[in-house]
Amino acid sequence: MKKKKHRNVMHKYKIVLFALLLAFAPRLFAQNLHSDNGDGTYTNPVIPSDFPDPDVIRVGDSYYMVNTTMFIFPGVTILKSHDLVSWQYCSNAVPRFDFGKAYNLDGGNRYGHGQWATSIKYHNGKFYLLFITLNEGGFMCTASKAEGPWKITHLPKGFYDPGLFFDDDGKVYVAQGYGKISITEVNDSLVPVGPDSLVFTGNIRGGLEGTHVYKINGYYYLYSTYGGRDGIQVALRSKNIYGPYEQKVVISDSSKGINFGIHQGALVQTQTGQWWTMLFVDRGAFGRFPSLQPVTWVDGWPMVGVNGHGVITYKKPNVGKTYPIKSLPTSDEFNHNYLGMQWGWNHNPDATKWSLTQRPGYLRLHTVNVVSDFTWARNTLTQRPFAHYDQNIPTVATIKMDVSKMKEGDIAGLAVFQMPYAYIAVKQVSGQKYIAMINNGETIDSIKISESLVYLRATMSSKTNKASFAYSTDNKNFKHLGNELHMQFSLKIFTGNKFCLFNYPTKSTGGIVDIDWFRVK
């Protein structure tokens, strides 16, 4: 009983101490860390983090946005908002993906693959998600509430970049395709009942994709993109779902900066009748950020932005009410018996090899299976970094880790992961512990330590696209180790760089590390 009471007191002490540290960091709070400026305006990107391929719907006074998470599970992240500016985690619709051994890093992997460009709809009291995986085909998820639980169904046919549409005559269609857009009629189970009918071939350049379907004032609109960093957003319209369609470029912003090439997303109407679109912008190593843009209807076309350009700071959507500013979580003290929705595992986790209850107040990572390379390590826990609106301020993550239960050959620490990747970690070699910095598989530097508690830090810059690493034994004096990682956005991974917590064995299993906290500033 005394141990339990002491543990609870320590947990409360940690929370209070962390709050005090933040309270005495005025420079931090002097910066704009949120899209909502607090004066009735907002600044793009509406979320400065990797939430790509957005599709957005409104149900009542709530907005729901789904994003691509690919090989990260729990995945298929759904966010919820009341004003299109402040977003909160709602659910991760797919806790794990048990449709192939490669999702367990068994005999293969799904880097650059997995869940792509999801369509979200609400129809007759039910939420629908429709997405494709390049290897396993199409999947539908359904739920009575966006918070879940979600039921996943493997479909007999997959649709590339699907746009699900429930027509007002009771028929159901899916728009799909890359370069050539087709319409397929499906039944209520999203199984085709008709052929793939080609309705439009992209003619501005290759790669027309990311299509979503709307019916507005008697017209069917296919809202599509010519993808790439210099993306072009177009609308196609016809009085008939099967065409013929005419095409209009609704935005092609080539101005340098935060709106360069904004593209691919959804149209949504507020309760007050305003129209908006959620697109995304490619921001290099940090990934693809959602961008909220106003829509003005001109001659029946949904024109995006103002005077042909995306807005940066603009008046917030009129949703009929004012809602409090909310921020998505990052730091974690691991004081709950469940992981926050900001976390996702690199491929499916082994649920028996991690715990938040075996040592309350800590994330315990057991080694899973012997591997020779970080990219094959099971139970690597990932989180998206958030960029600052002032690019001169880097994103810094620090962990406190107990390494006293590591075994020979174990490697555990904090990574920045894409391709290339780098990490700072504790290695146990010949009974001795070392802190080492590894850059894309090459050991750059290491230092012998005797302490069992270490603090590891990774610093990412959205301005330079570089990351650096440091360590401390007292959480006061940090020393840089190794060299810089030149972060990239490789299509072989196809997500933004991520912070990662990991512990993997190179000799034998049985080792443990306990992570006390993960803090971002």
C-alpha positions as CSV (number, residue, x, y, z in Angstrom):
1,M,0.0,0.0,0.0
2,K,2.9,2.4,0.8
3,K,4.5,1.7,-2.6
4,K,1.3,2.4,-4.4
5,K,0.7,5.7,-2.5
6,H,4.3,6.8,-3.1
7,R,3.9,6.0,-6.8
8,N,0.7,8.1,-7.1
9,V,2.4,11.0,-5.3
10,M,5.3,10.8,-7.7
11,H,3.0,10.8,-10.7
12,K,1.2,13.9,-9.4
13,Y,4.6,15.5,-8.7
14,K,5.7,14.9,-12.3
15,I,2.6,16.5,-13.7
16,V,2.9,19.6,-11.4
17,L,6.6,19.9,-12.1
18,F,6.1,19.8,-15.9
19,A,3.3,22.4,-15.6
20,L,5.6,24.7,-13.7
21,L,8.4,24.3,-16.3
22,L,6.0,25.3,-19.0
23,A,4.6,28.2,-16.9
24,F,8.1,29.7,-16.6
25,A,8.8,29.5,-20.3
26,P,7.4,32.8,-21.6
27,R,9.3,32.7,-24.8
28,L,7.4,29.5,-25.7
29,F,4.1,31.1,-25.1
30,A,5.1,34.2,-27.0
31,Q,5.1,32.2,-30.2
32,N,2.1,31.4,-32.3
33,L,1.7,27.6,-31.7
34,H,-1.8,27.3,-33.0
35,S,-3.7,28.1,-36.2
36,D,-6.3,30.0,-34.4
37,N,-5.0,33.5,-33.7
38,G,-7.6,34.2,-31.0
39,D,-8.9,37.3,-32.8
40,G,-11.4,35.8,-35.2
41,T,-8.7,34.8,-37.7
42,Y,-6.6,31.7,-38.4
43,T,-3.3,31.0,-40.1
44,N,-2.5,28.3,-42.6
45,P,-1.5,25.5,-42.4
46,V,-4.5,24.8,-40.2
47,I,-2.5,21.8,-38.7
48,P,1.3,22.1,-39.1
49,S,1.8,18.4,-39.1
50,D,1.6,15.4,-41.4
51,F,-2.2,14.8,-41.9
52,P,-2.3,14.2,-45.7
53,D,-5.1,13.4,-48.2
54,P,-7.8,15.0,-46.1
55,D,-11.5,14.3,-46.6
56,V,-13.9,16.3,-44.5
57,I,-17.6,16.0,-43.8
58,R,-20.1,17.9,-41.6
59,V,-22.6,16.0,-39.4
60,G,-24.8,18.4,-37.5
61,D,-22.5,20.9,-35.9
62,S,-19.4,18.7,-36.0
63,Y,-16.8,18.3,-38.7
64,Y,-14.8,15.1,-39.2
65,M,-11.6,14.8,-41.1
66,V,-9.9,11.5,-42.1
67,N,-6.2,11.2,-43.2
68,T,-3.7,8.8,-44.6
69,T,-1.6,6.9,-42.1
70,M,-0.3,4.1,-44.4
71,F,1.7,1.5,-42.3
72,I,1.1,3.1,-38.9
73,F,-1.4,1.5,-36.5
74,P,-3.6,2.3,-34.8
75,G,-4.3,4.2,-38.0
76,V,-6.8,5.8,-40.4
77,T,-6.9,8.8,-38.0
78,I,-10.2,10.7,-37.7
79,L,-10.1,14.2,-36.3
80,K,-13.1,16.2,-35.0
81,S,-13.8,19.9,-35.0
82,H,-16.6,22.4,-34.4
83,D,-15.1,25.3,-36.4
84,L,-12.7,23.7,-39.0
85,V,-9.8,25.4,-37.3
86,S,-9.4,23.7,-33.9
87,W,-9.1,19.9,-34.3
88,Q,-9.1,17.1,-31.7
89,Y,-8.4,13.4,-32.1
90,C,-11.7,11.5,-32.5
91,S,-10.6,7.9,-33.2
92,N,-8.1,5.8,-35.0
93,A,-10.5,3.7,-37.0
94,V,-8.2,0.7,-37.6
95,P,-6.4,-0.4,-34.4
96,R,-4.3,-3.0,-36.3
97,F,-4.3,-4.4,-39.8
98,D,-4.4,-8.2,-39.8
99,F,-4.5,-8.7,-43.6
100,G,-1.0,-9.8,-44.3
101,K,2.2,-10.9,-42.5
102,A,4.1,-7.9,-43.9
103,Y,2.1,-5.7,-41.5
104,N,3.9,-7.6,-38.7
105,L,7.3,-7.0,-40.4
106,D,7.3,-10.7,-41.0
107,G,9.0,-11.6,-44.3
108,G,8.3,-8.1,-45.7
109,N,7.1,-4.6,-44.8
110,R,4.6,-2.1,-46.0
111,Y,6.7,1.1,-46.1
112,G,5.2,3.4,-48.7
113,H,2.1,1.2,-48.9
114,G,-0.8,0.4,-46.5
115,Q,-3.8,2.6,-46.2
116,W,-4.1,5.4,-48.8
117,A,-6.5,8.4,-49.4
118,T,-9.7,7.5,-47.6
119,S,-13.2,8.7,-48.3
120,I,-15.5,9.5,-45.4
121,K,-19.3,9.7,-45.6
122,Y,-22.3,9.8,-43.3
123,H,-25.5,8.2,-44.5
124,N,-28.6,7.0,-42.8
125,G,-27.1,7.2,-39.3
126,K,-23.9,5.4,-40.3
127,F,-20.3,6.6,-40.9
128,Y,-18.5,5.0,-43.8
129,L,-14.8,4.9,-44.6
130,L,-13.5,3.6,-47.9
131,F,-9.8,3.1,-48.7
132,I,-7.4,1.0,-50.7
133,T,-4.1,-0.7,-50.0
134,L,-2.0,-1.3,-53.0
135,N,-1.2,-4.9,-52.0
136,E,-4.4,-6.1,-50.2
137,G,-7.1,-4.3,-52.1
138,G,-10.1,-2.3,-50.9
139,F,-11.6,-1.9,-47.4
140,M,-14.7,-0.4,-45.9
141,C,-15.1,0.6,-42.3
142,T,-18.4,1.4,-40.7
143,A,-19.5,2.8,-37.3
144,S,-22.6,4.4,-35.7
145,K,-20.3,7.0,-34.1
146,A,-17.1,8.5,-35.5
147,E,-15.5,7.7,-32.1
148,G,-16.0,4.0,-32.9
149,P,-15.9,1.1,-32.6
150,W,-15.3,0.6,-36.3
151,K,-16.0,-2.6,-38.2
152,I,-13.6,-3.3,-41.1
153,T,-14.6,-5.3,-44.1
154,H,-12.3,-6.6,-46.9
155,L,-14.0,-5.7,-50.2
156,P,-13.9,-7.9,-53.3
157,K,-12.7,-4.9,-55.3
158,G,-10.5,-2.1,-54.5
159,F,-10.8,1.5,-55.8
160,Y,-7.8,3.7,-56.3
161,D,-8.2,7.0,-54.4
162,P,-11.9,6.4,-53.9
163,G,-14.6,9.0,-53.6
164,L,-17.7,7.4,-52.1
165,F,-21.1,9.1,-53.0
166,F,-24.6,8.4,-51.9
167,D,-27.0,9.9,-54.4
168,D,-30.4,11.3,-53.5
169,D,-32.2,8.5,-55.6
170,G,-30.8,5.8,-53.3
171,K,-28.0,4.7,-55.7
172,V,-24.4,4.5,-54.5
173,Y,-21.3,5.3,-56.5
174,V,-17.5,5.3,-56.2
175,A,-15.3,7.6,-58.2
176,Q,-11.8,6.3,-58.7
177,G,-8.7,6.3,-60.8
178,Y,-5.3,7.8,-61.6
179,G,-5.1,9.8,-64.8
180,K,-8.4,8.4,-65.9
181,I,-11.4,8.8,-63.6
182,S,-14.1,6.2,-63.6
183,I,-17.5,5.9,-61.9
184,T,-18.7,2.6,-60.5
185,E,-22.1,1.8,-59.1
186,V,-22.0,-0.2,-55.9
187,N,-24.5,-1.7,-53.5
188,D,-24.9,-0.8,-49.8
189,S,-22.0,-3.1,-49.0
190,L,-19.8,-1.2,-51.6
191,V,-19.6,-4.2,-53.9
192,P,-19.8,-3.3,-57.6
193,V,-23.2,-3.8,-59.3
194,G,-22.0,-2.3,-62.6
195,P,-18.8,-1.8,-64.6
196,D,-16.1,0.8,-64.2
197,S,-17.3,3.6,-66.5
198,L,-14.6,6.0,-67.7
199,V,-15.9,9.5,-67.4
200,F,-12.9,11.8,-67.8
201,T,-9.3,11.6,-68.8
202,G,-6.9,14.2,-67.3
203,N,-5.7,16.5,-70.0
204,I,-3.7,19.2,-68.1
205,R,-0.9,16.8,-67.3
206,G,-0.7,13.2,-65.9
207,G,-1.8,12.0,-62.5
208,L,-5.4,13.2,-62.1
209,E,-6.4,11.6,-58.8
210,G,-7.8,12.1,-55.3
211,T,-11.4,12.5,-56.5
212,H,-14.4,13.2,-54.2
213,V,-18.0,13.5,-55.4
214,Y,-20.7,16.1,-54.6
215,K,-24.1,16.9,-56.0
216,I,-24.8,20.6,-55.7
217,N,-27.6,22.6,-57.4
218,G,-28.3,19.8,-59.9
219,Y,-24.7,19.3,-60.9
220,Y,-22.4,16.3,-60.1
221,Y,-19.0,17.6,-59.2
222,L,-15.8,15.6,-59.2
223,Y,-13.3,17.4,-57.0
224,S,-9.9,16.2,-58.2
225,T,-6.2,17.0,-58.2
226,Y,-3.3,16.8,-60.5
227,G,-0.9,15.8,-57.7
228,G,2.7,16.7,-56.9
229,R,4.4,19.4,-54.9
230,D,3.1,21.9,-57.6
231,G,-0.4,20.4,-57.4
232,I,-3.4,21.7,-59.3
233,Q,-6.9,21.4,-57.9
234,V,-9.7,21.1,-60.4
235,A,-13.5,20.6,-60.4
236,L,-15.3,18.6,-63.1
237,R,-19.0,19.0,-63.5
238,S,-21.9,17.4,-65.3
239,K,-25.7,17.0,-65.0
240,N,-25.2,13.3,-65.3
241,I,-23.1,11.2,-63.0
242,Y,-21.6,9.4,-66.1
243,G,-20.8,12.7,-67.8
244,P,-19.8,14.2,-70.1
245,Y,-17.8,16.4,-67.7
246,E,-16.3,19.9,-68.2
247,Q,-13.2,20.9,-66.3
248,K,-12.2,24.0,-64.4
249,V,-9.0,24.8,-62.5
250,V,-10.2,26.1,-59.2
251,I,-6.7,26.8,-57.8
252,S,-3.1,26.5,-59.0
253,D,-1.0,28.5,-56.6
254,S,2.6,28.7,-57.7
255,S,3.6,31.4,-55.2
256,K,6.5,30.5,-53.0
257,G,5.7,29.7,-49.4
258,I,3.1,27.9,-47.4
259,N,0.5,27.7,-50.2
260,F,2.7,26.5,-53.0
261,G,0.9,23.8,-54.8
262,I,-2.0,23.3,-52.3
263,H,-4.2,20.5,-53.6
264,Q,-6.2,17.3,-53.0
265,G,-9.0,17.4,-50.5
266,A,-12.6,18.0,-49.8
267,L,-15.4,20.6,-50.1
268,V,-17.6,21.3,-47.1
269,Q,-20.5,23.6,-46.3
270,T,-21.0,25.2,-42.9
271,Q,-24.2,25.5,-41.0
272,T,-24.4,29.1,-42.1
273,G,-24.1,28.3,-45.8
274,Q,-20.4,29.2,-46.3
275,W,-18.3,26.9,-48.5
276,W,-14.7,25.9,-47.6
277,T,-12.2,23.4,-48.8
278,M,-9.6,21.4,-46.9
279,L,-6.5,20.8,-49.1
280,F,-2.9,20.0,-48.2
281,V,0.5,21.4,-48.9
282,D,3.7,19.5,-49.3
283,R,6.1,20.7,-46.6
284,G,9.1,18.5,-47.3
285,A,10.6,16.5,-44.5
286,F,7.7,17.2,-42.1
287,G,5.2,15.8,-44.5
288,R,1.9,17.2,-45.9
289,F,-0.1,19.8,-43.9
290,P,-3.8,20.5,-44.1
291,S,-4.7,23.9,-45.5
292,L,-8.1,25.5,-45.0
293,Q,-9.2,27.7,-47.8
294,P,-12.4,29.7,-48.5
295,V,-14.5,28.8,-51.5
296,T,-16.5,31.3,-53.6
297,W,-19.0,30.0,-56.2
298,V,-18.4,31.8,-59.5
299,D,-20.7,30.8,-62.5
300,G,-21.3,27.4,-60.8
301,W,-17.6,26.7,-60.1
302,P,-16.1,26.4,-56.5
303,M,-13.2,28.8,-56.8
304,V,-10.6,28.4,-54.1
305,G,-8.7,31.1,-52.1
306,V,-8.8,34.8,-53.0
307,N,-7.8,36.1,-56.4
308,G,-6.4,32.8,-57.5
309,H,-4.1,32.4,-54.4
310,G,-4.5,30.5,-51.2
311,V,-5.0,32.5,-48.1
312,I,-2.5,32.5,-45.3
313,T,-4.2,34.5,-42.5
314,Y,-7.9,34.8,-43.0
315,K,-11.2,35.2,-41.2
316,K,-12.4,32.0,-39.5
317,P,-15.4,30.1,-40.9
318,N,-18.8,31.3,-39.7
319,V,-20.3,28.2,-38.0
320,G,-22.9,30.1,-36.0
321,K,-21.0,29.9,-32.7
322,T,-17.6,30.6,-31.1
323,Y,-15.7,27.6,-29.8
324,P,-12.7,27.4,-27.5
325,I,-9.2,27.0,-29.0
326,K,-7.9,23.4,-28.7
327,S,-4.6,21.9,-29.5
328,L,-3.6,18.4,-30.5
329,P,-1.6,16.6,-27.9
330,T,2.1,15.8,-28.2
331,S,3.9,15.3,-24.9
332,D,3.0,12.3,-22.8
333,E,3.8,11.5,-19.2
334,F,2.5,7.9,-19.6
335,N,0.3,8.2,-16.6
336,H,-2.7,6.4,-18.1
337,N,-3.2,2.7,-18.9
338,Y,-3.8,3.5,-22.6
339,L,-1.8,5.3,-25.2
340,G,-3.0,8.7,-26.4
341,M,-4.3,8.9,-30.0
342,Q,-1.3,10.9,-31.1
343,W,0.8,7.7,-31.0
344,G,0.9,4.9,-33.6
345,W,3.1,1.9,-34.0
346,N,5.4,1.3,-37.0
347,H,3.4,-1.6,-38.4
348,N,1.3,-3.8,-36.1
349,P,2.6,-4.1,-32.6
350,D,3.1,-7.2,-30.5
351,A,0.6,-6.4,-27.7
352,T,2.4,-8.7,-25.3
353,K,5.7,-6.8,-25.5
354,W,4.7,-3.3,-24.3
355,S,2.8,-2.1,-21.3
356,L,1.7,1.0,-19.4
357,T,0.7,-1.0,-16.4
358,Q,3.6,-3.3,-15.6
359,R,5.4,-0.2,-14.2
360,P,2.7,2.5,-13.8
361,G,3.7,5.9,-14.9
362,Y,6.1,4.4,-17.5
363,L,5.9,3.1,-21.1
364,R,7.6,-0.3,-20.9
365,L,9.1,-1.7,-24.1
366,H,10.2,-5.3,-24.2
367,T,12.4,-6.5,-27.1
368,V,10.3,-8.5,-29.5
369,N,12.5,-10.4,-32.0
370,V,16.1,-10.3,-33.0
371,V,16.8,-8.0,-36.0
372,S,19.9,-6.4,-37.4
373,D,18.4,-3.1,-38.5
374,F,16.2,-0.4,-37.0
375,T,13.7,-0.5,-39.9
376,W,12.8,-4.1,-39.0
377,A,12.3,-3.4,-35.3
378,R,8.9,-4.4,-33.9
379,N,7.1,-2.2,-31.4
380,T,8.6,1.1,-32.6
381,L,6.2,3.8,-31.3
382,T,5.9,6.8,-33.6
383,Q,4.5,10.3,-33.4
384,R,4.1,13.1,-35.9
385,P,6.2,16.2,-35.2
386,F,4.5,19.6,-35.4
387,A,6.3,22.5,-37.1
388,H,6.3,26.0,-35.6
389,Y,4.7,28.8,-37.5
390,D,8.0,30.6,-36.9
391,Q,10.3,28.3,-38.8
392,N,13.3,29.7,-36.8
393,I,12.0,27.7,-33.9
394,P,12.8,23.9,-34.1
395,T,10.7,21.1,-32.8
396,V,12.4,19.4,-29.8
397,A,11.5,16.1,-28.3
398,T,13.2,14.7,-25.1
399,I,12.7,11.4,-23.4
400,K,13.7,10.1,-19.9
401,M,14.6,6.4,-20.1
402,D,15.5,3.7,-17.5
403,V,18.0,1.3,-19.2
404,S,18.9,-0.8,-16.2
405,K,17.1,-3.9,-17.6
406,M,18.7,-4.0,-21.0
407,K,20.4,-7.1,-22.3
408,E,23.5,-7.7,-24.4
409,G,23.0,-6.5,-27.9
410,D,20.0,-4.4,-27.1
411,I,19.5,-0.9,-28.7
412,A,16.9,1.5,-27.3
413,G,16.3,5.2,-27.8
414,L,14.8,8.1,-29.8
415,A,14.8,8.2,-33.6
416,V,13.8,10.5,-36.4
417,F,12.5,8.2,-39.0
418,Q,12.0,8.4,-42.8
419,M,14.6,7.5,-45.4
420,P,17.3,8.3,-44.4
421,Y,16.8,7.9,-40.6
422,A,18.9,8.6,-37.6
423,Y,18.7,8.0,-33.9
424,I,20.4,8.4,-30.5
425,A,20.3,5.3,-28.4
426,V,21.7,3.3,-25.6
427,K,23.6,0.2,-26.7
428,Q,24.7,-2.6,-24.5
429,V,28.0,-4.2,-25.8
430,S,30.1,-6.7,-23.8
431,G,28.3,-5.8,-20.6
432,Q,29.0,-2.1,-21.0
433,K,26.4,0.6,-22.0
434,Y,27.1,3.3,-24.6
435,I,25.1,6.2,-25.9
436,A,25.5,6.1,-29.7
437,M,24.3,8.3,-32.6
438,I,23.5,6.3,-35.7
439,N,22.9,8.0,-39.1
440,N,21.1,5.8,-41.6
441,G,22.7,2.6,-40.2
442,E,26.2,4.1,-39.7
443,T,27.5,4.6,-36.1
444,I,28.8,8.2,-36.1
445,D,29.9,8.5,-32.5
446,S,29.4,6.9,-29.1
447,I,30.3,7.5,-25.5
448,K,30.5,5.0,-22.6
449,I,28.1,5.6,-19.7
450,S,27.6,4.1,-16.2
451,E,24.2,5.6,-15.5
452,S,20.9,3.7,-15.7
453,L,18.8,6.8,-16.2
454,V,19.4,8.8,-19.4
455,Y,17.8,11.7,-21.2
456,L,17.8,11.6,-25.0
457,R,16.9,14.5,-27.3
458,A,16.1,15.0,-31.0
459,T,15.8,18.4,-32.6
460,M,14.1,18.8,-35.9
461,S,14.1,22.0,-38.0
462,S,11.4,22.6,-40.6
463,K,13.5,25.5,-41.9
464,T,16.7,23.5,-42.7
465,N,15.2,20.0,-42.9
466,K,17.9,18.9,-40.6
467,A,17.8,17.0,-37.3
468,S,20.4,16.7,-34.5
469,F,20.7,14.6,-31.4
470,A,21.9,15.1,-27.8
471,Y,22.0,13.4,-24.5
472,S,22.1,14.2,-20.8
473,T,22.4,12.3,-17.5
474,D,20.8,15.1,-15.4
475,N,18.2,16.7,-17.8
476,K,20.1,20.0,-17.4
477,N,23.3,19.7,-19.4
478,F,22.8,18.3,-22.9
479,K,25.7,17.3,-25.1
480,H,25.3,16.9,-28.9
481,L,26.4,13.6,-30.3
482,G,27.2,12.6,-33.9
483,N,26.3,14.6,-36.9
484,E,23.1,16.0,-38.5
485,L,20.5,14.0,-40.3
486,H,19.5,15.6,-43.6
487,M,15.8,14.8,-43.5
488,Q,14.0,13.9,-46.7
489,F,10.5,12.9,-47.8
490,S,11.1,9.7,-49.7
491,L,8.3,8.0,-51.5
492,K,9.7,4.7,-50.3
493,I,8.3,5.6,-46.9
494,F,5.6,8.2,-48.0
495,T,5.0,9.8,-44.6
496,G,6.6,12.8,-42.9
497,N,9.6,12.2,-40.6
498,K,8.4,10.9,-37.3
499,F,9.7,10.8,-33.7
500,C,10.2,7.2,-32.7
501,L,10.6,5.4,-29.4
502,F,12.2,1.9,-29.7
503,N,13.9,-1.0,-28.1
504,Y,15.2,-3.9,-30.3
505,P,17.6,-6.8,-29.7
506,T,20.4,-7.9,-32.0
507,K,21.5,-10.9,-29.9
508,S,18.6,-12.3,-27.9
509,T,15.2,-11.2,-26.5
510,G,14.3,-10.5,-22.9
511,G,15.6,-6.9,-22.5
512,I,13.4,-4.1,-21.2
513,V,13.5,-0.3,-21.1
514,D,11.1,2.0,-19.2
515,I,10.4,5.4,-20.7
516,D,9.2,7.8,-18.0
517,W,8.1,10.6,-20.3
518,F,8.2,12.1,-23.8
519,R,8.1,15.9,-23.9
520,V,7.9,18.2,-26.8
521,K,8.7,21.9,-26.8
